[in-house]
Amino acid sequence: MATETAWTKLTAKVKDVLQDAATSNGRTLHIFTSADRSDMDPLGEADLPGVIIGMGKVEFQFAEHMAQMRHDGIIIFSVQSGIETGLHIDPSNQDVIAFIVETLSASDFLDGWVEFLDPLSMDASEQAAPNIGEALLTMACTLYTPTDDFRTIIGTDGTHH
C-alpha cells in the first residue's frame, strides 16, 4: 500500500482548513479531494454546493541553499453549484470561490506548510458546465520536500509533515 505523497497531504490540509472555516461560519459546503472523489464524477444534489480539490501541474527545482526540492504547483478547485448555466460563473460559484480565497489567505500559508499560496484564475468550465454549474479556481502554491522524498513536506519552520 502506497503512503501519501506531499501533494496528497497538501490537498487534505486545504480541505481541512476549508471545512473548519465553513463549519465555524455556518456555511453549507461539501468539500472533497481528488483522493475522495474524481472530478470526472459530478457531485450529486446532496453534495451541492461542493468543491473537489486536485492538483494540476507541478514543476521541480533544486533549492541549493536549503538542499531541498522546491515544488511549484497548481491547485485546482472544481467548484460545483448545480445551477444550470451557460459558460459563465454563476453567483453561487463566485461566492464559494471568494470564500476559498479569503479562507486560504487567512490560513497563514496553511499553518506554515507552504511558502506561497495565491490565486491565479477562475474560469467557467467548458467541460459539463451546463450540467453541473462548474467553475474552476486555480491557485499557485510552493512547498519544499527532501530531494529524494516527495512524501514529506518541510514546513517554513523546518517541521516535517
C-alpha positions in Angstrom: 0.0 0.0 0.0 1.4 3.4 -1.0 1.7 6.1 1.5 0.5 9.7 0.9 2.6 12.0 -1.3 3.4 15.6 -0.3 0.7 16.8 -2.7 -1.9 14.4 -1.4 -1.2 15.6 2.2 -1.4 19.2 0.9 -4.8 18.8 -0.7 -6.0 17.1 2.5 -4.7 20.1 4.6 -6.5 22.5 2.2 -9.7 20.5 2.7 -9.4 20.6 6.5 -8.8 24.3 6.6 -11.8 25.0 4.3 -14.0 22.6 6.3 -13.1 24.2 9.6 -13.9 27.7 8.2 -17.2 26.5 6.7 -18.3 24.9 9.9 -17.3 27.9 12.0 -19.2 30.3 9.6 -22.3 28.0 9.5 -21.7 27.6 5.7 -23.0 24.6 3.9 -20.3 23.5 1.6 -19.3 19.9 0.7 -15.6 19.6 0.2 -13.7 16.7 -1.3 -10.2 16.0 -2.6 -9.4 14.1 -5.7 -8.5 11.2 -3.4 -12.1 11.2 -2.1 -13.8 11.7 -5.4 -12.9 12.1 -9.0 -13.6 15.4 -10.6 -14.9 13.4 -13.6 -17.8 12.3 -11.4 -20.1 15.2 -10.9 -21.4 15.8 -7.5 -25.0 14.8 -6.7 -27.7 17.2 -5.5 -27.0 16.2 -1.9 -23.3 17.3 -2.3 -24.1 20.8 -3.7 -22.7 23.3 -3.4 -19.4 21.4 -3.5 -15.8 21.6 -4.3 -13.3 18.9 -5.5 -9.7 19.8 -4.7 -7.0 18.4 -7.0 -3.5 19.0 -8.3 -2.6 20.4 -11.7 1.0 20.8 -12.9 3.9 20.7 -10.6 7.4 21.8 -11.5 10.5 20.9 -9.5 13.7 22.9 -8.9 16.6 22.0 -6.6 16.9 24.7 -3.8 20.6 24.6 -3.3 20.7 27.0 -0.4 18.5 24.6 1.6 19.5 21.3 -0.1 15.8 20.6 -0.6 13.4 20.2 -3.6 11.2 23.1 -4.4 7.7 22.2 -5.8 5.8 24.9 -7.7 2.4 23.6 -8.3 -1.2 24.5 -9.3 -4.1 23.5 -7.0 -7.3 23.2 -8.9 -10.7 23.7 -7.3 -13.7 22.3 -9.2 -16.5 24.4 -7.7 -19.9 23.0 -8.5 -23.2 24.7 -7.8 -25.6 22.5 -9.7 -27.1 25.7 -11.3 -27.6 25.0 -15.0 -26.0 27.9 -16.8 -24.1 28.7 -19.9 -20.3 29.3 -19.9 -20.2 31.9 -17.1 -19.6 31.7 -13.4 -22.8 31.8 -11.5 -23.2 33.9 -8.3 -23.1 30.7 -6.1 -19.8 29.7 -7.5 -18.5 33.2 -7.3 -19.4 33.2 -3.6 -17.7 29.8 -3.0 -14.5 31.0 -4.8 -14.4 34.2 -2.8 -14.8 32.0 0.4 -11.9 29.7 -0.7 -9.6 32.6 -1.5 -10.4 34.5 1.7 -10.1 31.4 3.9 -6.7 30.3 2.4 -5.4 33.8 2.5 -6.1 33.9 6.2 -4.6 30.5 6.9 -1.0 31.7 7.4 0.2 29.7 4.4 -1.7 26.6 5.6 -0.1 26.9 9.1 3.3 27.2 7.6 3.1 24.1 5.3 3.7 26.2 2.2 5.9 29.2 1.2 3.5 30.6 -1.3 -0.3 30.3 -1.9 -2.0 32.8 -4.3 -5.0 32.7 -6.6 -4.2 32.6 -10.3 -7.6 32.5 -12.1 -11.2 31.5 -12.1 -12.8 30.3 -15.2 -16.1 28.9 -16.4 -15.5 25.2 -17.1 -16.2 24.1 -20.7 -16.5 20.5 -19.6 -20.0 19.8 -18.5 -20.6 23.3 -17.2 -24.2 23.5 -18.4 -25.0 20.2 -16.5 -23.3 20.8 -13.1 -22.7 24.6 -12.9 -18.9 24.1 -12.6 -16.3 26.9 -12.3 -12.6 26.3 -11.9 -10.4 28.2 -9.4 -6.6 27.7 -9.8 -4.1 28.7 -7.1 -0.3 28.7 -7.3 1.5 27.0 -4.4 5.1 26.5 -3.4 6.3 23.8 -0.9 9.5 22.0 -0.1 10.4 18.4 0.3 13.7 16.5 0.8 15.3 16.0 -2.6 14.8 12.2 -2.5 11.4 12.1 -0.6 8.3 13.5 -2.3 6.2 12.2 0.6 7.4 14.6 3.3 6.6 18.3 3.3 9.2 20.5 5.0 7.3 23.5 6.5 8.5 27.0 6.6 9.7 26.5 10.2 11.5 23.2 9.3 8.8 21.0 10.7 8.2 17.8 8.7 4.6 16.9 7.8 
